Amino acid sequence: MKRFFCLFLTVCLLCPVCHGGETPAVSAEAAILMDADSGRILYAKDIHTRRLIASTTKLMTALVALESTPDWNTVIQVKAEYQAEGSSMYLRVGEKLTLKELLYGLLLASGNDAALAIAGGCAGSVETFVDWMNQRADSLGMKDTHFVNPNGLDDEDHYSTAYDMALLAQEILKNEGLKGLVATRSAHVAGRTLTNHNKLLWRYEGCIGMKTGYTDAAGRTLVSCAKRGEQTLICVTLKDRDDWKDHAALFDHGFQTYPPHLLTRRDKVFRTLPVTGSLLPQVDVVTASDVVYPLAEGERVRVKIMLPELVHAPVDANTIAGKLTFLIGEEQVGETYLLYAESVPKNVVPKPPGLFHRMKEFLWGKGGTTSLAAMLMQYNSATARAAG
């Protein structure tokens, strides 16, 4: 049975840290800034209150559409019931468009009609598609979200939170097709020239999209992402009078105050452990993955180490030896397994070959310096001792 030891170390990071200054004030009633990779919340204001979200709903519409109908060239015919009030792609009844063309109309022109056409075309009915949207929200942990339509028109039972919409944005970033769509500034599709409503694509360097929204009741809503170096940040504001300015200020604050730090690198030798039961006296253990986390000035990371005190052969390369867990205070901020760098065979001492085996080797040309006469003498002697 392996005996493990647990050790805590405090990591003093020597990486340069930028000073972000004071946290900006924002005019939004709810706002969140999140590091996309780690999920760390860098700014929060009333992030769990349920609110109307207007056309930012269409991010979920697009995600469910592509997950349920991955063929972008699927043709959808426009029906009369797909006509809708508010922002529009101006679809004509009987017109046939591909799913890709409708997605451009959904995400750039924020077409409410495009949302209905996508929902009906992908699921057979808008109602079924909305059920899929709610199931997908549940799978993402969006506990304070409920949809009643695919376009975001106001309804008291249609709501989400700043936090939940940030979770949705994280998922959007994992879909390469959607990442490209929400970052598109303009496109010419189905005889229409469409321009993205998200002005941050022009106004903020590094902005890589997402989606705007507005109704009288919801106010201005905005989900956006920006990338600087290897770090991507997500910002969500709900009911915000000055969202372009607020998003830019929050992005600047996040990039300057919480730069990413490499806590450990994949395949780095972490420790060498002694080995028993093998001719190999020791074996290296290496980290299984990179661990990166955004840190502010003065923050210290503790490392919890779980490893056996020694290794009993045999072990196989790339199997788990232990684990590193990184914490700030009592909060876990990352982890990686520790793997054996090489296989360690069990030490088995081979038995010396018997007389008949040695005679066979000699007769087949593998006798070395032992003569046949000597082997016969050994055989006769052994026979005589057995008879006596």
C-alpha positions in Angstrom: 0.0 0.0 0.0 1.4 3.4 -1.0 2.0 6.0 1.7 1.3 9.5 0.5 2.6 12.7 1.9 0.8 16.1 1.7 2.8 19.3 1.7 1.8 22.9 1.3 4.2 25.4 -0.3 3.7 29.1 -1.0 4.8 30.3 -4.4 6.2 33.7 -4.6 5.8 34.8 -8.2 8.7 36.7 -9.7 6.8 37.6 -12.9 6.4 41.4 -13.6 3.0 42.7 -12.5 1.2 45.7 -14.1 -0.6 48.1 -11.9 -4.2 48.6 -12.9 -5.1 51.5 -10.7 -8.6 52.0 -9.3 -11.5 49.8 -10.3 -13.6 51.7 -12.8 -17.2 52.7 -12.0 -19.8 51.5 -14.5 -23.3 52.8 -15.2 -24.7 49.3 -15.8 -27.2 47.9 -13.3 -25.4 44.5 -13.6 -21.9 43.9 -14.8 -19.2 41.2 -14.8 -15.7 40.8 -16.1 -14.4 37.3 -16.3 -11.1 35.6 -17.4 -12.3 33.3 -20.2 -9.8 30.4 -19.6 -9.9 30.2 -15.8 -13.4 31.5 -15.2 -12.0 33.9 -12.5 -14.3 36.8 -11.9 -12.3 40.0 -12.0 -15.2 42.5 -11.5 -18.7 41.9 -10.3 -21.8 44.1 -9.8 -25.1 42.4 -9.0 -24.2 39.5 -11.2 -26.9 37.0 -10.0 -30.0 39.1 -10.3 -32.4 37.9 -13.0 -33.0 40.5 -15.7 -34.2 40.9 -19.3 -31.4 40.3 -21.7 -32.9 41.4 -25.1 -31.0 40.2 -28.2 -28.0 38.8 -26.4 -30.4 35.8 -26.3 -29.3 35.1 -29.8 -25.9 33.8 -28.7 -27.8 30.8 -27.3 -29.9 30.5 -30.4 -26.7 30.4 -32.5 -25.0 27.8 -30.3 -28.0 25.5 -30.2 -28.5 25.8 -34.0 -25.0 24.8 -34.8 -24.9 22.0 -32.3 -28.3 20.6 -33.5 -27.6 21.2 -37.3 -23.8 21.2 -37.9 -24.3 21.4 -41.7 -24.1 25.1 -42.4 -25.4 24.6 -45.9 -28.8 23.3 -44.6 -31.5 25.1 -46.6 -34.4 26.7 -44.6 -37.5 28.1 -46.3 -39.0 31.3 -44.8 -42.6 30.9 -43.6 -45.1 33.6 -42.8 -44.9 32.9 -39.0 -41.2 33.8 -39.0 -41.9 37.5 -39.5 -41.3 39.4 -36.3 -41.3 42.9 -34.9 -38.1 44.8 -34.0 -34.7 44.4 -35.6 -34.9 42.4 -38.8 -33.0 40.7 -41.6 -36.1 41.5 -43.8 -36.8 37.9 -44.8 -39.4 37.3 -47.5 -42.0 34.5 -47.3 -40.9 31.6 -49.5 -37.3 32.7 -49.7 -34.7 30.0 -49.2 -31.5 30.6 -47.3 -28.8 28.4 -45.8 -28.3 28.2 -42.1 -25.0 30.1 -42.5 -26.7 33.0 -44.2 -29.4 33.1 -41.5 -26.7 33.0 -38.8 -25.1 36.1 -40.3 -28.5 37.8 -40.2 -29.0 36.7 -36.6 -25.6 37.8 -35.2 -24.8 40.8 -37.4 -28.2 42.4 -38.2 -29.7 40.9 -35.0 -32.6 39.7 -37.1 -35.6 38.6 -35.0 -37.0 37.0 -38.1 -33.7 35.1 -38.6 -34.0 33.8 -35.1 -37.5 32.4 -35.8 -36.4 30.9 -39.1 -33.4 29.2 -37.5 -35.4 27.8 -34.7 -38.2 26.4 -36.9 -35.8 25.2 -39.5 -33.5 23.3 -37.1 -36.1 21.9 -34.7 -39.3 21.7 -36.8 -41.0 24.1 -34.4 -39.9 27.2 -32.5 -41.3 25.7 -29.3 -39.1 22.6 -29.6 -36.1 24.7 -30.3 -36.7 26.9 -27.2 -36.9 23.7 -25.1 -33.5 22.9 -26.5 -32.2 26.3 -25.5 -33.3 25.8 -21.9 -31.8 22.3 -21.8 -28.5 23.7 -23.0 -28.6 26.5 -20.5 -29.1 23.9 -17.7 -26.1 21.9 -19.0 -23.9 25.0 -18.8 -24.9 25.7 -15.2 -27.0 28.8 -16.1 -29.2 28.3 -13.0 -30.9 31.7 -13.3 -31.8 31.6 -17.0 -35.0 30.8 -18.8 -35.9 31.4 -22.4 -39.4 31.6 -24.0 -38.3 32.7 -27.5 -35.1 32.6 -29.7 -34.8 36.3 -30.3 -35.0 38.0 -26.9 -38.2 39.9 -27.2 -39.5 41.0 -23.8 -41.3 38.5 -21.6 -41.4 38.3 -17.8 -40.4 34.6 -18.1 -37.5 35.3 -20.4 -34.5 36.3 -18.3 -30.8 35.6 -17.4 -28.1 37.1 -15.3 -24.7 38.8 -16.0 -23.0 35.7 -14.6 -25.0 33.2 -16.6 -24.4 35.1 -19.8 -20.6 35.1 -19.1 -20.9 31.3 -18.8 -22.6 31.2 -22.2 -19.8 33.4 -23.7 -17.2 30.9 -22.4 -19.0 28.2 -24.3 -19.2 30.3 -27.5 -15.5 30.7 -27.4 -15.0 27.0 -27.6 -16.9 26.8 -30.9 -14.5 27.9 -33.7 -17.4 28.5 -36.1 -19.3 30.8 -33.8 -16.1 32.6 -32.8 -15.7 33.6 -36.4 -19.3 34.7 -36.8 -19.4 37.0 -33.7 -16.1 38.6 -34.8 -17.3 39.4 -38.3 -17.7 43.1 -38.9 -19.7 42.9 -42.1 -20.8 40.4 -44.7 -22.7 40.2 -48.0 -25.2 37.3 -47.9 -28.4 36.4 -49.7 -28.4 39.8 -51.6 -28.0 41.8 -48.3 -25.1 43.7 -46.9 -25.1 43.2 -43.1 -23.0 45.2 -40.6 -22.4 44.1 -37.1 -24.1 46.2 -34.4 -21.2 45.7 -32.0 -19.2 48.9 -32.3 -16.5 47.6 -30.0 -15.1 45.6 -33.0 -14.0 49.0 -34.4 -13.5 50.9 -31.1 -11.6 48.6 -28.9 -8.3 47.0 -30.1 -8.4 43.3 -29.5 -12.2 43.0 -29.4 -13.3 39.6 -30.9 -17.0 40.0 -30.8 -20.0 38.8 -29.3 -23.5 40.4 -29.2 -25.5 43.5 -28.5 -29.1 43.9 -27.4 -31.8 46.5 -26.7 -35.5 46.8 -25.8 -37.2 49.6 -23.9 -37.7 47.4 -20.9 -34.3 45.7 -21.0 -32.3 48.7 -21.8 -28.9 48.3 -23.5 -27.4 44.9 -23.0 -24.0 43.8 -24.3 -21.8 40.6 -24.2 -18.3 41.2 -25.5 -14.8 39.6 -25.5 -11.4 40.9 -26.0 -8.0 39.3 -26.4 -4.6 40.6 -25.5 -1.6 38.3 -25.9 -2.6 34.9 -24.5 -5.4 36.3 -22.3 -9.0 36.5 -23.3 -11.6 38.4 -21.1 -15.4 38.3 -21.2 -17.5 41.3 -20.2 -21.3 41.4 -19.7 -23.4 44.5 -18.9 -27.2 44.6 -18.5 -29.2 47.8 -18.6 -26.2 50.0 -19.2 -26.5 53.6 -20.5 -22.9 53.8 -21.6 -21.9 50.2 -22.5 -19.1 50.9 -25.0 -17.2 53.1 -22.5 -17.9 50.7 -19.6 -16.6 47.6 -21.5 -13.5 49.4 -22.7 -12.7 50.5 -19.1 -13.3 47.1 -17.6 -11.2 45.4 -20.3 -8.3 47.8 -19.6 -8.6 47.2 -15.9 -8.6 43.5 -16.3 -5.7 43.2 -18.6 -3.6 45.6 -16.5 -4.5 44.3 -13.0 -4.9 40.6 -13.6 -2.2 39.4 -16.0 -2.0 35.6 -16.5 0.8 33.8 -14.7 2.2 30.4 -15.6 2.0 28.4 -12.3 3.5 25.3 -13.9 4.4 24.0 -17.3 3.5 20.7 -18.9 6.1 17.9 -18.9 8.3 19.8 -16.3 10.2 17.5 -14.0 8.7 18.2 -10.6 10.5 15.6 -8.3 12.5 12.5 -8.4 11.2 9.6 -6.2 13.2 6.6 -4.8 12.2 3.2 -6.2 12.1 -0.2 -4.4 11.9 -3.6 -6.1 13.7 -2.6 -9.3 17.2 -2.2 -10.6 16.3 1.4 -11.3 17.0 3.3 -8.1 14.7 6.3 -8.9 12.1 7.7 -11.3 11.1 11.3 -12.3 7.6 12.6 -12.0 6.4 15.3 -14.4 3.4 17.7 -14.6 0.6 16.6 -16.9 -0.5 20.1 -18.1 0.1 23.8 -18.0 -1.6 25.7 -15.2 -2.2 29.4 -15.9 -4.1 31.8 -13.7 -4.6 35.6 -13.6 -3.1 37.2 -10.5 -3.1 40.7 -9.1 -0.2 42.3 -7.4 0.6 40.9 -4.0 -1.4 37.7 -4.4 0.3 34.5 -3.3 -0.4 31.0 -4.4 -0.1 27.9 -2.2 0.6 24.5 -3.7 -0.7 21.4 -2.2 1.4 18.4 -3.1 0.2 14.8 -3.1 2.9 12.3 -3.8 4.0 8.9 -2.5 7.1 8.8 -0.4 8.6 6.1 -2.6 7.7 4.0 -5.6 7.2 0.2 -5.6 8.0 -1.3 -8.9 6.5 -2.0 -11.4 4.9 1.3 -12.6 4.1 2.3 -16.2 5.1 5.6 -17.9 2.4 8.3 -18.0 0.3 6.8 -15.2 -0.7 9.0 -12.3 1.8 9.4 -9.5 0.1 12.2 -7.6 -1.4 15.7 -8.0 -0.6 19.4 -7.5 -3.4 21.7 -6.4 -3.0 25.5 -6.5 -4.9 27.7 -4.0 -5.3 31.3 -3.1 -6.4 31.3 0.5 -8.7 28.3 0.6 -10.0 28.6 -2.9 -8.7 26.2 -5.5 -7.5 28.0 -8.6 -5.9 25.2 -10.6 -4.6 21.6 -10.5 -2.5 19.2 -12.5 -1.7 15.5 -12.2 1.8 14.3 -11.7 2.8 11.5 -14.0 5.7 8.9 -14.0 8.1 10.0 -16.7 9.2 6.4 -17.6 8.3 2.8 -16.9 9.9 1.1 -13.9 10.2 -2.7 -14.3 10.1 -5.1 -11.4 13.5 -6.5 -10.5 13.4 -10.3 -11.4 16.8 -12.2 -11.0 17.0 -14.8 -13.8 17.6 -18.4 -12.9 20.9 -20.0 -14.1 20.3 -22.3 -17.1 20.2 -26.1 -16.3 22.6 -28.7 -17.6 20.4 -29.9 -20.5 19.7 -26.4 -21.5 23.4 -25.7 -21.7 24.0 -28.9 -23.7 21.3 -27.8 -26.1 22.9 -24.4 -26.5 26.3 -26.0 -27.2 24.9 -28.4 -29.8 23.2 -25.5 -31.6 26.4 -23.4 -31.6 25.8 -21.4 -28.4 28.0 -23.3 -26.1 30.7 -20.6 -25.5 33.8 -22.0 -23.9 32.1 -25.0 -22.2 33.1 -28.3 -23.9 30.8 -31.2 -24.6 33.0 -33.5 -22.6 32.9 -31.2 -19.6 29.1 -31.0 -19.7 28.9 -34.9 -20.0 31.2 -35.2 -16.9 28.9 -32.8 -15.0 25.9 -34.9 -16.1 27.5 -38.2 -15.0 28.5 -36.7 -11.7 25.0 -35.4 -11.1 23.5 -38.8 -12.0 25.9 -40.7 -9.7 24.9 -38.4 -6.8 21.3 -38.9 -7.4 21.7 -42.8 -7.5 23.8 -42.8 -4.3 
